[in-house]
Amino acid sequence: MFESLKKKFSRTSDKLEEELIEEAQEENNLEEESGKKFSFFSFGRKDKKEEEDSKSDVAEIPQEVESIQETDTSDDETSDDKDEKSGFWSFGKKSSDNKEEPQEEEESAEEIQEEEEPKKSHFWSRNKEEDTEESEDADEKTEEKKSRFWSRNKDNDSSEENDEDEEPSGMFSFITAKTISEKHLEDILWELEMGLLEGDVAMEVASAVVDSVKDDLVGRKIKRSNDITEYTYNALRNAVAEIIDIPGKSMTEMIEAKKAQGEPLVVMFVGINGTGKTTTIGKLANYYLKKGYTPVIAAADTFRAGAIEQVNYHADKVGVKLIKHQKGSDPAAVAFDAVEHAKAQGKELVLIDTAGRMQTNTNLMDEMKKIKRVAKPDLVVFVGDALTGNDATQQASKFNEAIDLDGVILTKADADSKGGASLSIGYVIKKPILFLGMGQGYDDIKEYDADWMLNQLFSESGEEVNINEA
C-alpha cells in the first residue's frame, strides 16, 4: 500500500542529505566516518532490529562452543583429516573409515585441500565452521570471509545482503555542525509538495505537510549524515500523524451506547455510483454479525435497475434480514420501515442503502435529505473509492455540505499505491474514516486505526501488517 507516497518521503530525505553534504564539501567541512548509513525506513524498525540482533547473538554461542569442542579431538586426527571428512563424498562416512585410509592418500588429499580450501569452505561446507581450521593464518582469513558472508547479524558485516536496513559505507560527519536553514529546504519542499499533489493529495493537505516539515527541520543542528535521515523521517511522520488522526467515536462504540438505551444504531450510506456502497453494506453486516450483533438492511435504492436484487443477494449471503419495497417506491418509507422493524425485533444495527448519485444532481440530493429527515440516522457515512484520489475528497466535500456527513468509508484501499484519498479525505471534511475496504470478500474490511495507517505509510513493503486482521 501507498508505495508512491513512501518513495516521495524517502526521496525528500535523500535530497536534503545531498544538499547538506555538497555544501559541506565546498566548505571543506566534511569527513568520512566509520559506521553504517541507515536507510530512511530503518528508523521505524530499530526496536525490532535490536531484538532480532540479540537473538542472533545468542544463537551464535552454541556454534562457537561446538567449534571449540571439536578442536579438542585426538592428536592422531589432524585438521586435514577433519577437512577430508567434511568434504562432499565423506558426509555419510564414519570417522573410523577415514582413519583406515593409507598415508599416501591423506598426503595427496592434504595437497588438494590446500589449493581448494577457500572454495570448499564456502560451497561444500557451509554449515561446518571447523572445516577451515588448517592453521592460525588460514583460520583468521576464513573467519573474516565467514563473518562477511555468512554471519549476517555481526557488526563487521559489509554485505548488503547481510543487513537490509544498513549500508556499510556513505557515512559522513561534519567537522563543524551544520544547521538546516530555509535555504536548504526551499527546493526540496517544493519538490515534496509537487509530488504529493501528483499523488492525488489535496492541496490544503500537501501545504499542511510541507509547512509542518519546514517548521520541524529549520534550525536543526546536524553532526552526522544519519542525523539528516532521522530528523527528516521524524518530521514527515509527525506531519502525517496530525493529518490522519481525526478524533471520533467508532461505530462499535456507538452501537454499544445505543444498545444501552434500548435503541438500534441507524446508519445511512451515501455516495456516487460504482464506489462499492452496497458491497460495503454487506461487509459491515457480516462484520457485526460475527461480533454478536443482529443487523438489518434497508433496500432504499428503489430506482436503479437491479439494485434491490443486488442488496438482497448480499443479505442472503451473510444471513441478515432485508427490508424492501417494490421498485420505484419511496426510499424514505423503506428506511422508516427498517428502523421500526429493528426496534420491534430488538436488533442493534440498521444499515440503509441509498441510490448512488453525483454530488451535482440537485433532485437526488434533495431526496437524500428527505431520507435523513424520515429515518433520523445516527450516522451518515460517505462511501468513496480510494483509487479515485482527490476526486473522492471533492465528492465527500460536496456531500458534507449538502447533508452533513459523520464519517467516511474508503473502498479498494488495499490497491491504493498513491494514498491521496486516505491521507486527505478526513482532514478536508474534518470527519473520521471509519472503515477501509481491503478486498472483495465479506471479511475484507478493517476498522480504521490511525496508528496502523501511519505504520503503512512509514514502513517498507515487506513489513506491512496483515490487512485482514480481526
C-alpha positions in Angstrom: 0.0 0.0 0.0 0.9 3.7 -0.6 4.2 2.8 -2.4 4.1 6.2 -4.3 4.0 8.2 -1.1 6.7 6.1 0.5 9.1 6.9 -2.4 8.3 10.6 -2.2 9.0 10.7 1.6 12.3 8.8 1.1 13.4 11.0 -1.7 12.9 14.1 0.4 15.4 12.7 2.9 17.9 11.8 0.2 17.7 15.2 -1.4 18.3 17.1 1.9 21.3 14.9 2.6 22.7 15.5 -0.8 22.2 19.3 -0.3 24.0 19.4 3.0 26.9 17.1 2.0 27.5 19.1 -1.2 27.6 22.3 0.7 29.9 20.8 3.3 32.3 19.6 0.7 32.6 23.1 -0.8 33.4 24.4 2.8 35.9 21.6 3.5 33.7 20.7 6.4 33.2 17.0 5.7 35.0 13.9 6.7 34.1 10.2 6.1 33.3 8.3 9.2 33.4 4.6 10.1 29.9 3.4 10.7 26.7 2.4 8.9 24.3 4.6 7.0 20.7 3.9 7.9 18.0 3.9 5.3 15.0 6.2 5.6 12.6 3.5 6.8 15.0 1.8 9.2 14.2 4.4 11.9 10.8 2.9 12.2 12.2 -0.6 12.8 15.0 0.0 15.3 13.4 -1.8 18.2 12.5 -4.8 16.1 16.0 -5.0 14.6 17.7 -4.8 18.0 15.5 -7.7 19.2 16.5 -9.8 16.2 20.2 -8.9 16.7 20.1 -10.0 20.3 18.5 -13.3 19.3 21.2 -13.9 16.6 24.0 -13.2 19.1 22.6 -15.8 21.4 22.3 -18.2 18.6 25.9 -17.8 17.7 27.2 -19.0 21.1 26.4 -22.7 20.6 28.2 -22.7 17.3 31.4 -21.2 18.9 31.3 -23.8 21.7 30.8 -26.5 19.2 33.9 -25.3 17.3 36.0 -25.2 20.4 34.9 -28.7 21.4 35.7 -30.2 18.1 39.2 -28.8 18.1 40.0 -30.8 21.2 40.0 -34.1 19.4 42.7 -36.8 19.4 46.2 -35.8 18.4 46.2 -38.6 15.9 43.4 -36.8 14.0 44.8 -33.9 12.1 42.9 -30.8 10.9 43.5 -32.2 7.4 41.6 -35.3 8.4 38.7 -33.2 9.6 38.7 -31.3 6.4 38.7 -34.5 4.4 35.7 -35.9 6.4 33.7 -32.7 5.8 34.0 -33.0 2.0 31.1 -33.8 -0.3 31.7 -37.6 -0.5 32.5 -38.1 3.2 29.3 -36.9 4.8 27.9 -40.4 5.1 31.2 -42.0 6.4 32.1 -42.6 10.0 35.3 -41.3 11.4 36.8 -44.8 11.6 36.6 -45.1 7.8 38.8 -42.1 7.4 41.4 -43.4 9.9 41.9 -46.6 7.8 42.9 -44.7 4.7 46.5 -45.1 3.5 49.0 -42.3 4.4 49.7 -41.6 0.8 46.1 -40.8 0.1 46.0 -38.5 3.2 49.0 -36.6 1.9 47.6 -36.1 -1.5 44.3 -35.0 0.0 46.2 -32.5 2.0 47.8 -31.0 -1.0 44.5 -30.8 -2.9 42.8 -29.3 0.1 45.5 -26.6 0.5 44.6 -25.5 -3.1 40.8 -25.8 -2.8 40.2 -24.9 0.8 38.6 -21.4 0.1 36.1 -22.9 -2.3 35.1 -25.9 -0.1 34.6 -23.8 2.9 32.2 -21.5 1.1 30.4 -24.0 -1.1 30.6 -27.6 0.2 31.0 -27.0 3.9 28.5 -24.1 4.5 27.3 -25.4 7.9 30.7 -26.5 9.4 32.9 -23.7 10.7 35.6 -26.2 11.8 36.3 -27.1 8.1 38.7 -24.2 7.7 40.9 -24.6 10.8 44.0 -25.7 8.9 46.2 -23.2 10.6 46.0 -20.0 12.6 46.7 -17.9 9.5 44.1 -19.8 7.4 41.7 -19.6 10.4 41.9 -15.8 10.5 41.3 -15.4 6.8 38.4 -17.9 6.7 36.7 -16.4 9.8 37.0 -12.9 8.1 35.3 -14.3 5.0 32.6 -16.1 7.0 31.9 -13.0 9.0 31.4 -11.0 5.9 29.2 -13.5 4.1 27.5 -16.0 6.5 27.3 -14.1 9.8 24.5 -11.7 8.7 24.0 -10.1 12.1 27.6 -9.3 13.1 28.7 -5.7 13.4 31.5 -6.0 10.9 29.2 -7.2 8.1 30.0 -5.4 4.9 27.5 -7.1 2.5 24.1 -5.5 1.5 22.5 -8.9 1.9 23.6 -9.1 5.5 21.6 -6.1 6.6 18.6 -4.9 4.8 18.4 -1.6 6.6 22.0 -0.5 6.8 24.7 0.2 4.2 28.3 -0.3 5.1 29.6 2.9 3.5 28.5 6.5 2.8 28.6 7.6 6.5 29.8 11.2 6.8 30.2 13.6 9.7 30.6 17.4 9.6 33.7 18.9 11.3 31.6 21.8 12.3 27.9 21.0 12.9 25.6 22.1 10.1 22.4 24.0 10.8 19.4 23.3 8.5 18.2 26.6 7.1 15.2 27.6 4.9 17.7 27.9 2.0 18.5 24.2 2.2 14.8 23.2 2.2 13.3 25.6 -0.4 13.7 23.4 -3.5 13.4 20.1 -1.6 10.0 21.0 0.0 8.7 22.4 -3.3 9.5 19.1 -4.9 7.8 17.3 -2.0 4.7 19.4 -2.4 4.5 18.8 -6.2 5.0 15.1 -5.5 2.1 15.0 -3.0 -0.2 16.8 -5.5 0.8 14.3 -8.2 -0.2 11.6 -5.7 -3.7 13.0 -5.5 -3.2 14.5 -2.1 -5.5 17.6 -1.6 -3.8 21.0 -1.9 -4.5 22.0 1.7 -3.2 18.7 3.0 0.0 19.0 0.9 0.6 22.5 2.1 0.0 21.4 5.8 2.5 18.6 5.5 5.2 20.9 3.9 4.7 23.6 6.5 4.9 21.2 9.3 8.1 19.6 8.0 9.7 23.0 7.4 8.9 24.1 11.0 10.3 20.9 12.4 13.6 20.9 10.4 14.7 24.6 10.2 17.2 25.3 12.9 18.2 21.6 13.5 21.9 21.1 14.0 23.4 18.2 12.1 26.6 16.4 13.1 26.3 13.2 11.0 24.6 12.2 7.8 22.5 9.7 9.7 21.1 12.6 11.7 19.6 14.1 8.5 17.8 11.0 7.6 16.4 10.5 11.2 15.3 14.1 11.5 13.6 14.1 8.1 11.9 10.8 8.9 10.5 12.1 12.2 9.4 15.4 10.7 7.4 13.7 7.9 5.9 11.1 10.3 4.8 13.8 12.8 3.3 15.9 10.0 1.3 12.9 8.6 0.2 11.8 12.1 -1.5 15.1 12.6 -3.2 14.9 9.2 -4.7 11.4 9.5 -5.7 11.3 13.2 -9.2 12.8 13.2 -11.0 12.3 16.5 -14.3 10.5 16.6 -16.1 7.5 18.1 -16.0 4.2 16.4 -19.2 2.6 15.1 -18.8 -0.3 17.5 -18.7 2.2 20.5 -21.9 3.9 19.2 -23.7 0.6 18.8 -23.0 -0.2 22.5 -24.1 3.3 23.5 -27.5 2.9 21.6 -27.9 -0.6 22.9 -27.7 0.6 26.4 -30.6 2.9 25.6 -32.7 0.1 24.0 -32.4 1.6 20.5 -30.7 0.4 17.3 -27.9 2.4 15.7 -29.2 3.7 12.4 -26.5 4.2 9.7 -27.3 5.8 6.3 -24.8 5.2 3.4 -24.4 7.8 0.6 -22.0 8.3 -2.3 -21.8 8.2 -6.1 -22.5 5.1 -8.3 -19.8 2.5 -8.6 -17.8 3.1 -5.3 -18.9 -0.3 -3.8 -21.5 1.1 -1.4 -23.8 -1.9 -1.5 -21.0 -4.4 -1.2 -19.6 -2.4 1.8 -23.0 -2.7 3.5 -22.8 -6.5 3.0 -19.3 -6.5 4.6 -20.4 -4.4 7.6 -23.5 -6.7 8.1 -21.1 -9.7 8.2 -18.6 -7.8 10.4 -21.1 -7.0 13.1 -22.9 -10.3 12.8 -19.6 -12.0 13.8 -19.3 -9.6 16.7 -22.6 -10.9 18.1 -24.9 -8.1 16.9 -28.0 -8.5 14.7 -28.1 -6.1 11.8 -31.0 -5.4 9.3 -30.5 -3.9 5.9 -32.9 -1.4 4.2 -33.0 -1.5 0.4 -33.7 2.2 0.0 -32.2 2.3 -3.6 -35.5 1.9 -5.3 -34.6 3.5 -8.7 -31.6 1.8 -10.1 -32.3 -1.3 -12.1 -31.2 -4.4 -10.2 -30.3 -2.5 -7.0 -32.8 -4.4 -4.8 -31.7 -7.7 -6.2 -28.1 -6.8 -5.6 -28.5 -5.9 -1.9 -30.8 -8.9 -1.5 -28.0 -11.1 -2.7 -25.6 -9.8 -0.1 -28.2 -10.1 2.7 -28.8 -13.7 1.8 -25.1 -14.4 1.6 -24.3 -13.1 5.1 -27.6 -14.2 6.6 -29.3 -11.0 7.7 -32.9 -9.6 7.2 -33.6 -7.3 4.3 -36.5 -4.8 4.3 -37.6 -3.9 0.8 -40.5 -2.4 -1.2 -41.3 -2.5 -4.9 -39.1 -0.9 -7.4 -39.9 2.8 -7.7 -41.4 3.1 -4.2 -40.5 5.9 -1.8 -36.9 5.3 -0.4 -37.7 7.2 2.8 -40.6 4.7 3.5 -38.2 1.7 3.1 -35.7 3.3 5.6 -38.5 4.1 8.1 -39.9 0.5 8.0 -36.4 -0.9 8.5 -35.9 1.2 11.6 -39.3 0.2 13.0 -38.5 -3.5 12.4 -35.2 -3.2 14.3 -36.9 -1.6 17.2 -39.7 -4.2 17.3 -37.3 -7.1 17.0 -34.6 -5.8 19.3 -31.9 -5.6 16.6 -28.9 -3.4 17.3 -28.0 -2.1 13.8 -29.8 -0.7 10.8 -27.9 -0.3 7.5 -29.6 1.9 4.9 -28.6 1.5 1.3 -29.4 4.6 -0.9 -29.2 5.3 -4.6 -25.8 6.4 -5.9 -25.9 10.0 -7.1 -23.5 12.6 -8.3 -23.0 15.5 -6.0 -24.2 17.8 -8.8 -27.6 16.2 -9.1 -29.9 18.5 -7.1 -33.0 16.4 -7.3 -31.3 13.2 -5.9 -29.5 15.2 -3.3 -32.9 16.6 -2.1 -34.3 13.1 -1.9 -31.3 12.0 0.2 -32.1 14.8 2.6 -35.7 13.5 2.8 -34.5 10.0 3.8 -32.4 11.6 6.5 -35.4 13.5 7.9 -37.6 10.5 8.0 -35.2 7.8 9.2 -33.2 10.1 11.5 -29.9 8.2 11.2 -27.3 8.4 13.9 -24.6 8.2 11.3 -24.5 9.4 7.7 -21.5 7.7 6.1 -19.9 8.6 2.8 -18.5 5.6 0.8 -15.7 6.6 -1.5 -13.3 4.8 -3.9 -9.7 5.3 -2.6 -8.4 4.8 -6.2 -10.1 8.0 -7.4 -7.8 10.0 -5.1 -8.6 13.7 -5.0 -12.0 13.1 -6.7 -13.2 11.1 -3.7 -12.1 14.1 -1.4 -14.0 16.6 -3.6 -17.1 14.3 -3.7 -17.1 13.9 0.1 -16.8 17.7 0.5 -19.9 18.2 -1.6 -21.9 15.6 0.2 -20.8 17.0 3.5 -22.0 20.5 2.5 -25.4 19.0 1.4 -26.2 16.6 4.2 -23.5 16.9 6.9 -21.6 13.7 7.0 -20.5 11.9 10.2 -17.8 9.7 8.7 -16.2 8.0 5.7 -15.5 4.5 4.4 -12.9 4.1 1.7 -13.1 1.1 -0.6 -10.2 -0.6 -2.5 -7.7 0.8 -0.1 -5.5 -2.3 -0.4 -4.9 -1.4 -4.1 -4.1 2.2 -3.5 -0.5 2.9 -4.3 -0.8 6.7 -4.2 -2.6 7.1 -0.9 -4.0 10.6 -1.8 -7.6 9.9 -0.6 -6.6 8.1 2.5 -4.3 11.0 3.5 -6.7 13.8 2.6 -10.3 13.0 2.9 -10.7 13.0 6.7 -8.6 16.2 7.1 -10.5 18.1 4.4 -14.0 17.4 5.7 -12.9 17.2 9.4 -14.7 13.8 9.8 -13.1 10.5 10.7 -12.5 7.5 8.4 -14.5 4.6 10.0 -13.5 1.6 7.9 -11.3 0.6 5.0 -12.4 -1.9 2.3 -9.4 -4.2 1.7 -10.6 -6.7 -0.9 -13.6 -8.4 -2.5 -14.6 -10.9 0.3 -17.1 -10.2 3.0 -14.3 -10.4 5.6 -12.1 -7.9 3.7 -12.9 -4.8 5.8 -10.9 -3.2 8.6 -11.9 -0.8 11.2 -9.8 2.3 10.7 -6.9 2.9 13.1 -4.6 5.9 12.7 -1.6 4.2 14.1 -2.0 1.3 11.7 -2.3 3.7 8.8 0.9 5.6 9.9 2.8 2.3 10.0 1.6 1.5 6.5 2.9 4.9 5.3 6.3 4.6 7.0 7.2 1.0 6.6 8.9 -0.9 3.8 6.7 -3.2 1.7 7.8 -6.4 3.4 6.7 -5.0 6.8 3.1 -4.3 6.1 0.7 -5.5 8.8 -1.9 -8.2 7.9 -4.7 -6.1 6.5 -7.4 -8.7 7.3 -6.6 -8.9 11.0 -9.7 -9.2 13.1 
